């Protein structure tokens, strides 16, 4: 993965008014890697979070292997003391789930060309319909348009509702055909967008017309982007090799890989992701407007209803591209948790793990069953649920120390 440096915020110079068309697909390639978790070893080990968070360390015999280490006395925080035993008996780590909540697959909706003159449907239709169903999506901003039209407050509403504003360049030039200046199309766009959307971290980029080259992708990594839609069409595996080359599919018949074999390409892509246990990234533009290949309102609403039904079944995790990317990077770089007494945590997280740390859904088994699970990390309750007899799921932040677990 390309080394990152912090994004520098600066205000752009003058604005040139220009209305451009929508995006059309092209392709790059992406690959796979094996996801491996680090196992605990016998002897002294430590589980510590970032500074100021609860951590604990343990000494004595421990059982290594894929389930992590068990045993040893533990001290929490800086005051010491013994790690409390769980009322569930011994805890065992089974695995880190491929997707949050142990969902079968992940799904991300991205609406391109936000702020453009023909796409106010993103503010009036897409965002309200998504929010009404509790679904989070991303909106790719053409930054010059956002500044010309002064719609920053509308973008902030999207962020407040859990959506993500991502960078879609300064003025939507074709990055290959037009050979634009990256210092304007990427750097200036990034700085202006970051300065005007201060309530979120800017981490994801989408190329206009899905047109890109490897040096352009490398440039994104050099200035601090974590992910980009710049792969081939299709489903990403949980262990995708390069987060700056994430695969996707484009809405409408002729540009989707699911046409003509499927009459509903929207449903087909979601179903394919679930069948493969992967991550689907859907590219939309507007809703029943004058944008490039708009989706009819009824079709959009029906699709969101179908997606929500899969979320409710536990088959689908729907979130923004940066959130899903960070989950995959954390799972890849943070290894496998270990158990110490009645607690579970990640041993000495690496710098790469901490850089992308996000809660990971960890599957644990216990010696004693309980109806529900109580889990706290750094004094706060964290999401947990029962999967089956003596089998539970708990969300653990790899950088925030151990999670104390009991049955309730």
N, C-alpha and C positions, 0 to 999 in steps of 0.2 A: 504494500500500500504506500502511496506517495506520502512523504513527510508533510505535515501541515504547519503553517504558521498562522498567527492570529490575523483576522481580517482587519484592515485599517479603514475606519470610517472617514469619509470626506464628502463634502457637498460638491455636486457636479456643477460644471459651467452651464452656459446657455442651452436652451431647449429648441429643437427643431421639430415643427409639427409635421407628422407624416402618418397616414393611416395605412397599415399593411394588412395583408390577408392572413389566413389561418395557417396552421401547421399541416404538413404532410409527412408521411413516414419514410424513413430510410433505415438502414440497419448497421449495427456493429456486431461484435461478437462478445460473448461472455462465457465463462467456464465455471468449473466446480472445484472445490477443495474439500478435504475431509475435515469435519469438525471434531476436534479432540478435546477432552477435558482433562485437566491435570488432576491426578489422584493424590491423596494424602499418604504420607509415609509414617512408619512407626517412629516414636521418639518425640522430640520437642517440635511443636508447630505453633503457628500463631494465626489468629483471625483478627484482623484490625481494619477499621474503616479509615476514612479520611480524617484529618485532624478535627477534633471536637466531637467525633461520633464514638459511640460505644464500640469497644473491641474486646477480644479476649484471647488469651494464650493458654496453651496446655502443654504439659509434660507427661512422660510416662508412656506405657505401651499403647499403641494404636494399631488398628487393623487397616492396612492399606488396601488398594484395589479400587475397582470402579465405583464402589459404593462410598468411597471416602473413608476417612479415619474415624474410629470410634474410641472412646475411652479417654482417660486422663483427667486431671483436675484442671479447672479453668478459672481464670480471674477476669472479671468484667470491669471495663473502664480503668481509671487510674487508681481506684481505691482498693483494688484487690478483692479477695473473697472467692468462695467456691461457686462454680457454675451450678445452678439448681438442676436437679434431676427432673425429667419430665414425668408427669403422671401417666404417660403413654408407654413407659418403659424405654428400651433402647430405640434410638432413631437411626434410620438408615437412608442414605441418599440414593435414589434410583437413577435419576437423570435430570438434566435441564431440558424442559419442554422446547421443542423447535419454535413454538410461537407462544405469545403471551396467553395466559389462561388455559394452556394446553389445547388451544384450538387446533383443528385439523389443518387449517390453511390461513393465510393472511391475504388481505385485499386492500388496495389503495386506489382511491379515485383522485385524479388530477384534472382540474379544469384549466386549460391553457388560455392565454391572452387576457387575463384579468386586467381591468382598467381600460381596455380598448373601447372605442366609441360604440361598437355594435354588440357589446357583451354585458350590458347592465342586467341581463337575465341572471348572471352569476350572483348579483346582489339581491335581486327580487324573487328569484325562483330557486336556484340551486342551493344557496346557503340556507334559506329558511326550511326547505324540504329536508336537507341533510340534518339540520339541527333538531327538527321536530322528531326525528327518528333516533337521535342520539348517535349519529354517525359523524365521524370526523374526516375531512377531505383536505386537499391542498389546492391552492389557487396560484397559478403561475403568472406573475405580474410582468407586464411590459412596462418597465419603470418610467420611461419618458412619458407614457400616457398617464400613469398615476400622478406624475408631477404636473403635467399640463391641466389635468382635470381636477386636481386637488381632491382626490377621493381617499385620502389617508384615513380619515375617520371611519369610512365604510370598511376598510381593510382591518382596522383595529377591532371593529365589531366581530368580524370573522375570527380573529385571533382569540378574543374573549370567549367565543363559543367553542373553542377547542380546535379550530381549523388552523392550517399552516399556510403562510404566504411564502412562496418560493420564487426564486429569480428566473425570469424568462427573457433576459437580456435587456439592453437599453431601448432599442427601437425595432427589434424583431427582424433584423437582417438575416439572410441565409449565411450561416457561418462558413460554408464551403464555396458556394457560388459567388458570393459577394466579397469574400476575403476581408471581413471587417476588422477594425482595430480592436483587439481584445481589451486594451486599456479603457476603452469606452464601453463596448458591448458587455463586458464581464465586470471589470474592476469598478468603473464608474457606476454601473447599474447596481452592483453589490453594495457599494458604500452609501448610495442615496437610499436604497431600500432599507438597509440596516439602520440608517439614521432616522428614518421616518416610521419604522415599525420596531420601537425599542422593547416591546413586551415579549418578544420571542427571539431566539437565536437563529440566525440565517445559516442554513446548513445544506440546502438542496438546490440543484440547478437543472433546468430543462432547456434544451437547445431549440431555437426556432426551426420549424420544418423538420425537426428530428435530424438535423444535418450537422455532422461533427467530424473531427479527426482526432487521432491520438494526441498530438501536441495540444489541442484545445482541452482535451480531458485532463492531460497532465497539468495544464495551467490551473484548472479548477482545484486540483489537489494542492498545488503550491500555495494558493491563497486561502486555503482553509476549508473548502467544501468537503462534506462528509460523503454525500451521495449525489448521483446524477442519473437521469433517464437517458441512457446512451448505450443500450445493449441491443440485442436482436429481439424479434417479436417472440413472445411466449411467456412461460411461467418460470420465475426464479426459484431455484432450490433454496432450502434453508441455509446452505453453506455456500452461497454464491461467492465467486472468487474475488470480484472487484466491485465494491459498492459504487464506484464512479461509472460503471457500465451495467446498469440494471435494466433488465428486459421488461417489455410492456406490450400492450396491444392498443390499436387505434379504433375508436368508434367509427362506424359506418361499414357497409358491406365490403366494398372493393378494397379497403385498406386493412381489414381484419384478416388474420390468418384462419379464422373460423368460418369464413365465407368461401364457397357456397354450401359447404356440407351441413351447416347449422342455420336455421332460419332466424334464431335469436342469438346473435354473436355476443351480446352482453351476458346472458345467462351461461352460454357455452364457456366463456373464459373463467367465470367464477367456478363452474362445475369442474373444469379442467384443473384449476388450482386445488380444489378440494380432493379430487381423485389422486393428484400427485403429491399432496401435502406440501405445496409450495406457496409462493407469493405472486399474486397477479397485480399488475399496475395498469389501470385503465385510463387511457387518454381521451378526455372529452374536450369540447369547446363550449359553445353556448347552448341554451335551452330555447327552442322555438323562436329564434331570433334571426338576424341577418349575418351571423358569423359563419365561419367555414364548417360545413357539415353539422348543423345543430341537431340535437336530439329532440324529437317531439316530447312535449310535456308529459303526455300520458305514458309514453315508453319510459321516460326517466323516472317517474313516480313508481311505475310497476317494477322497475329494476331495483330501486331503493327498497321497496317492500320485500322483494325476494332476498336481497342482501340482508336486510334486518331479520328475516325469518331464519337465515343460516347462522346469524350471530346468536339468536335466541336458542338455536339447537346446539350451540357450542362447536359448530363446524367451521366458523369463520371469525377471525379477528380483523376488524376494520380500523385502520388508523392512518396517520399521515406518513409520507415517505421517510422523513427523518427519524420518526419514532421507530418504525419497523427496521430501518437500516441500523440504528443504534442498538436495537435488541439483538440483531444478528451479529454485530461486531462485539457486543458484550459477551454473548454466548460463545463466540469463537475465542476471545482473548482472556476471559476470566476463569476458564477452567471449570472444574467440578467442585462444589462445596464439600466441606467435611462436617462431621458432627462431633460435638464436645459436650458431654453430659446431655442436658436438655436443650441444647442450642445447635443451630446450623448456620454456617457462614462460609465465606470465601477466604482461603488462606492467602494472606499477604498479596493483595491485588497488584498486578503490574501497572506500570505507567500507562500502557496502552489500554488496559482494562478500565482504569480510573477515567481516562480521557473520554470514553464512550459509555461510562457506567449508566445503566438504566435497570429498573427492576426486572429480574429474570424469574420466570415461573419454574420452581423447583419441585419435583415429585419426590416425596419421602414416604417410607413405610415405617410402621411402628409395631411394637410387640403387643400392644394393647389397643383395642378399638375404642372409639368415641364417636358421638353423634356429630360433633363439630370440632373445629380446631381454633385455638386461641394462639395468635402469633404476634409478637411485638419486636420491633427493631428500634434501637435508640429511644426507647420509651414510648413509641407510637405503634398503634395497631397497623398491621399490614394485611393485604388481602390474602385470604386462605379459604380453601373449600375441601370438602370430602369427595374423593373420586370413587371410593369403594371401601370394602372392609379393610381396615388398617392401612389405608393408602390415601394420601392427602396431597394437596397442591398448595404451595405458599410462595408468594412473590418476595424476593430478596434483592435488595440493592447491594451489589458486590462491594461498593465502596463505603458502606455505612455500618460495618460491624456485624456481629452475630444476631440471629433472630431466636428469641426464646419461645419455645413451643410447648403447649399443653393441650390436653383435651378439655372440652367444655360441654 
